[in-house]
Amino acid sequence: MSNDVKQQLHLFFPGQTFPDEDIEDGLERGEILTERAKILPFLQTALFDEKVLEVELDGRPRIYFSRLKDDLPDIPEDEVDGDTISDEPEYSQGDYLKTMSYLVTLPLEPGLGSMHLRYSRFIVLRMFTNTYAVELGSTYEEITKVGELPVLRLSFPTLARIVRNAREFRAKVPEIMDFIVVIYVDENFPALTTTPIDISIKGMSFSVTQDEQKLFLMDAVHSLKLYINDELVTCLDGTVKHLSKVRKKGGIEYVCGVEFDLVTPTLAAVVETTVASVQRTHIKDLAEKSDSSGIDLIA
């Protein structure tokens, strides 16, 4: 075992203990990764699947959110006979990651996180697959731009570790799935119709507008109707457990998370079946993206 691995674990995860035998076992089983080529597929998956990343700074408990951003090259322009001609370079999505030299992320949310990140020594990015979490150790490099969009440039992770049972299993709802949720917020407001972000057997999160998010209060209970392919799947209640926002390509995404009130075994079984259906669709969607990109994405 390299002393460098142990040192990095202590730097990125301060306050945790790492016995030598646990580190050796983690390296042998592939649950601690130090080779950049083995870390790369997780980052490619985060980019292609537009996964929300949790961001921790210097081991502090405050969690921020971001997404990976593609680093599209500038398009050079030449002037020929008074006309400007753009010579677009050959570039496929995520090509910059293959250099395994740096990462580009959107600014953190809440926005104060981007300022804190600039003065942080050690950064942990956490992404979730269908069965485990992956924590990636990185460092801050600079604020830069992709086109006109301000972004954060980080070092390519030098260490990653796989964490089992980091949270209850959540299935991401892919864009190709016709899944909507109708939320009854208040008798004084019409029902809201929106798209789920992910779902588990315990609850779900969904996207709302900035103004709509103001209608939700922590621990408030709302009635929900879930529809897939225009068919009613189930009706149930959900208690608001988190309100957050995160950057996405088109701006800010406002998120509400609820915990289901599963009052009967039958209702719990319906939700479990729905989660399995979402998971199958997500895996199929990733397989299609893998085929088109030639990259093995991780479900």
Legacy VTK file of the C-alpha trace (Angstrom):
# vtk DataFile Version 3.0
C-alpha trace
ASCII
DATASET POLYDATA
POINTS 299 float
0.000 0.000 0.000
1.284 3.442 -0.891
1.554 5.934 1.948
0.382 8.497 -0.604
-3.034 6.798 -0.810
-3.463 6.901 2.953
-2.398 10.536 3.057
-4.892 11.484 0.343
-7.719 9.674 2.134
-7.014 11.674 5.286
-6.841 14.929 3.321
-10.064 14.446 1.374
-11.988 12.782 4.208
-10.734 14.399 7.428
-12.057 13.007 10.675
-12.435 9.493 9.284
-10.159 6.599 10.197
-8.494 4.388 7.596
-6.785 1.272 8.988
-4.071 -0.069 6.701
-5.897 -3.368 6.191
-9.080 -1.550 5.094
-7.134 0.513 2.567
-5.382 -2.555 1.175
-8.705 -4.390 0.936
-10.338 -1.388 -0.787
-7.550 -1.155 -3.346
-7.698 -4.880 -4.044
-11.484 -4.894 -4.490
-11.481 -1.780 -6.656
-13.397 0.319 -4.136
-10.479 2.732 -3.779
-9.255 3.971 -7.153
-6.060 5.856 -7.904
-5.645 5.199 -11.636
-7.091 8.027 -13.690
-8.202 5.673 -16.453
-10.409 3.821 -13.934
-11.833 7.075 -12.572
-12.628 8.404 -16.060
-15.814 6.321 -16.719
-17.520 7.796 -13.660
-16.871 11.335 -14.892
-18.039 10.486 -18.403
-21.235 9.054 -16.910
-21.770 12.198 -14.808
-21.415 14.363 -17.921
-23.512 12.297 -20.361
-26.228 11.519 -17.782
-26.243 15.126 -16.475
-25.982 13.858 -12.916
-26.285 16.250 -10.012
-23.042 16.234 -8.017
-22.806 16.871 -4.306
-19.771 18.994 -3.460
-17.970 19.047 -0.103
-15.196 21.530 0.672
-12.357 20.751 3.093
-14.444 18.136 4.902
-17.018 20.658 6.124
-20.575 19.332 6.498
-22.181 21.949 4.201
-23.210 20.367 0.891
-23.300 22.293 -2.392
-24.542 21.107 -5.773
-23.233 21.277 -9.321
-23.003 19.421 -12.626
-20.097 18.666 -14.960
-19.871 20.881 -18.019
-18.446 20.049 -21.426
-15.405 22.133 -22.393
-16.270 22.946 -25.984
-13.325 24.365 -27.948
-13.467 27.848 -29.415
-14.359 27.933 -33.095
-11.578 29.679 -35.040
-12.649 32.218 -37.641
-10.830 33.228 -40.840
-11.643 36.051 -43.177
-11.700 35.161 -46.878
-12.512 37.847 -49.448
-14.145 39.931 -46.768
-16.324 37.064 -45.487
-15.871 35.494 -42.044
-15.624 31.706 -42.244
-15.823 29.511 -39.159
-13.715 26.377 -39.212
-15.385 24.170 -36.610
-12.871 21.730 -35.054
-13.663 18.039 -34.703
-14.956 17.484 -31.180
-17.281 14.933 -29.594
-19.086 15.351 -26.309
-16.772 14.845 -23.364
-13.558 14.658 -25.407
-11.739 16.937 -22.980
-12.201 14.399 -20.176
-10.124 11.877 -22.126
-7.035 14.010 -21.486
-7.568 13.153 -17.775
-6.040 16.492 -16.814
-8.923 18.635 -15.504
-12.685 18.966 -14.941
-15.127 21.743 -15.722
-18.186 22.245 -13.503
-21.003 24.737 -13.431
-20.934 27.259 -10.554
-22.058 25.784 -7.254
-25.475 26.238 -5.717
-26.117 27.877 -3.340
-23.987 30.508 -5.052
-21.835 31.235 -1.994
-20.267 27.811 -2.535
-18.323 29.011 -5.581
-16.571 31.623 -3.451
-15.792 29.104 -0.698
-14.486 26.650 -3.313
-11.892 29.169 -4.513
-10.294 29.123 -1.054
-10.627 25.395 -0.389
-7.659 23.057 -0.405
-9.543 19.809 -0.956
-12.777 19.181 -2.843
-14.911 16.032 -2.875
-17.430 15.502 -5.674
-20.046 12.848 -4.927
-22.171 11.172 -7.586
-24.680 8.351 -7.258
-25.102 5.296 -9.449
-27.948 2.799 -9.140
-26.222 0.891 -6.363
-23.551 3.047 -4.709
-21.995 6.483 -4.345
-18.655 7.482 -5.860
-16.584 10.148 -4.082
-13.906 11.876 -6.151
-11.071 13.926 -4.669
-10.088 17.074 -6.553
-8.655 20.580 -6.095
-9.542 24.038 -7.366
-7.626 25.484 -10.322
-9.379 28.582 -11.645
-12.540 30.341 -12.737
-12.758 30.377 -16.517
-15.377 30.457 -19.274
-16.823 28.043 -21.798
-18.101 30.370 -24.485
-19.699 33.153 -22.480
-20.607 30.936 -19.515
-18.511 31.272 -16.326
-17.397 27.854 -15.066
-15.085 26.309 -12.476
-11.997 24.404 -13.508
-10.865 21.651 -11.121
-8.012 19.181 -11.246
-8.757 15.686 -12.537
-9.445 13.516 -9.460
-6.396 11.764 -8.066
-8.473 9.491 -5.846
-11.953 7.970 -5.870
-13.713 5.664 -3.485
-16.933 3.698 -3.778
-19.303 3.933 -0.816
-22.029 1.336 -0.414
-25.402 2.142 1.175
-24.694 5.872 1.098
-28.451 6.539 0.878
-31.593 4.669 -0.077
-31.652 3.603 -3.701
-32.958 6.312 -6.042
-33.762 5.781 -9.690
-33.189 8.766 -11.954
-36.161 9.541 -14.188
-34.787 9.824 -17.759
-36.059 12.480 -20.152
-37.334 9.810 -22.550
-39.844 8.590 -19.946
-43.349 10.063 -19.989
-43.605 10.429 -16.203
-45.346 13.377 -14.560
-46.458 14.205 -11.043
-49.428 16.371 -10.126
-49.062 18.134 -6.760
-51.917 19.641 -4.818
-50.175 22.481 -2.999
-53.002 24.490 -1.483
-56.734 24.828 -1.933
-56.136 28.427 -3.002
-53.840 27.383 -5.867
-54.385 25.151 -8.879
-52.570 21.811 -8.896
-49.003 21.884 -10.175
-47.903 19.496 -12.917
-44.191 18.799 -13.215
-41.562 16.174 -13.969
-39.909 13.967 -11.326
-36.117 14.063 -11.080
-35.685 10.793 -9.198
-37.743 8.367 -7.153
-37.119 5.797 -4.421
-39.375 3.516 -2.425
-39.355 6.199 0.288
-39.889 9.372 -1.705
-39.144 11.464 -4.767
-37.808 14.815 -5.906
-39.290 16.973 -8.630
-38.535 20.199 -10.448
-40.538 23.394 -9.903
-40.134 27.051 -10.829
-38.646 29.595 -8.464
-42.070 31.027 -7.660
-43.613 27.581 -7.237
-40.925 26.536 -4.780
-42.053 29.361 -2.480
-45.371 27.533 -2.102
-43.673 24.584 -0.374
-42.775 24.608 3.308
-40.605 22.119 5.165
-42.634 19.264 6.730
-45.810 20.314 4.918
-47.899 17.426 3.557
-49.201 17.456 -0.017
-51.301 15.062 -2.075
-49.606 13.640 -5.182
-50.778 11.825 -8.292
-48.222 9.924 -10.372
-48.825 9.354 -14.089
-46.789 7.260 -16.540
-47.737 7.331 -20.219
-50.864 9.326 -19.319
-52.096 6.560 -17.011
-52.636 7.143 -13.307
-50.207 4.955 -11.362
-51.146 5.908 -7.816
-52.331 8.647 -5.442
-50.457 9.236 -2.201
-49.296 11.891 0.253
-45.778 13.280 0.528
-44.081 15.319 3.256
-41.642 18.032 2.129
-38.146 17.094 3.371
-35.821 19.298 1.320
-35.831 22.383 -0.890
-32.784 23.178 -2.984
-31.553 24.538 -6.278
-28.835 23.411 -8.665
-27.294 24.687 -11.883
-28.187 23.114 -15.199
-27.428 23.949 -18.816
-30.336 26.350 -19.164
-30.005 28.093 -15.796
-31.175 27.171 -12.299
-33.254 24.107 -11.426
-35.409 24.419 -8.298
-35.984 21.112 -6.544
-38.477 19.878 -3.962
-38.029 16.519 -2.235
-40.842 14.671 -0.484
-41.088 11.543 1.656
-43.988 9.241 0.824
-46.629 8.267 3.360
-47.027 4.592 2.477
-50.092 3.771 4.532
-50.664 0.251 3.146
-48.488 -2.607 1.881
-50.320 -2.365 -1.450
-49.311 1.269 -1.881
-45.699 0.433 -1.013
-45.727 -2.357 -3.615
-47.031 0.021 -6.302
-44.246 2.510 -5.550
-41.636 -0.272 -5.599
-42.895 -1.410 -9.020
-42.735 2.182 -10.282
-39.137 2.555 -9.082
-38.184 -0.659 -10.905
-39.830 0.609 -14.099
-37.916 3.894 -13.889
-34.664 2.022 -13.283
-35.170 -0.184 -16.344
-35.881 2.845 -18.524
-32.840 4.683 -17.175
-30.566 1.697 -17.852
-31.956 1.446 -21.389
-31.389 5.180 -21.910
-27.777 4.908 -20.712
-27.196 1.877 -22.954
-28.354 3.882 -25.964
-26.080 6.765 -24.997
-23.205 4.292 -24.593
-23.822 2.880 -28.066
-23.968 6.302 -29.720
-20.922 7.685 -27.891
-18.788 4.526 -27.834
-18.234 5.088 -24.098
-19.136 2.568 -21.402
-21.416 4.585 -19.124
-22.161 3.322 -15.619
-25.770 2.750 -14.604
LINES 1 300
299 0 1 2 3 4 5 6 7 8 9 10 11 12 13 14 15 16 17 18 19 20 21 22 23 24 25 26 27 28 29 30 31 32 33 34 35 36 37 38 39 40 41 42 43 44 45 46 47 48 49 50 51 52 53 54 55 56 57 58 59 60 61 62 63 64 65 66 67 68 69 70 71 72 73 74 75 76 77 78 79 80 81 82 83 84 85 86 87 88 89 90 91 92 93 94 95 96 97 98 99 100 101 102 103 104 105 106 107 108 109 110 111 112 113 114 115 116 117 118 119 120 121 122 123 124 125 126 127 128 129 130 131 132 133 134 135 136 137 138 139 140 141 142 143 144 145 146 147 148 149 150 151 152 153 154 155 156 157 158 159 160 161 162 163 164 165 166 167 168 169 170 171 172 173 174 175 176 177 178 179 180 181 182 183 184 185 186 187 188 189 190 191 192 193 194 195 196 197 198 199 200 201 202 203 204 205 206 207 208 209 210 211 212 213 214 215 216 217 218 219 220 221 222 223 224 225 226 227 228 229 230 231 232 233 234 235 236 237 238 239 240 241 242 243 244 245 246 247 248 249 250 251 252 253 254 255 256 257 258 259 260 261 262 263 264 265 266 267 268 269 270 271 272 273 274 275 276 277 278 279 280 281 282 283 284 285 286 287 288 289 290 291 292 293 294 295 296 297 298
